[in-house]
């Protein structure tokens, strides 16, 4: 039930998606439908990684 499931289903039904919905659907598919949990894919070389819904890059860096 991770982000991207509904978007992928819409795509499979031939419905139009926004760019953000396309990204979420692709991340969902690429991560194996998040069967291992909603975790960071850890593929920073992927051009979609900055938009990955569960990416660690979204965490703010800790201040010393």
C-alpha positions, 0 to 999 in steps of 0.5 A, a space after each residue: 500500500 505504498 505511495 505509487 500503487 494507485 498511480 500504477 493501477 491507473 496507468 495499467 487501466 490506460 488512464 492519464 497521469 501527472 508527472 508526479 503520479 508517473 514518478 510515484 508509479 515507477 518507484 513503486 514498480 521498481 521497488 517491487 511494490 514495496 514488499 520489503 517495506 516503505 524504504 529508500 531504494 538507495 539508487 542515487 544514480 536513478 534520475 527519479 531518485 530525488 522524487 523517491 517518496 521514501 528517500 533518505 535524501 529528504 531527511 535534514 542533515 544533523 547539525 554538530 
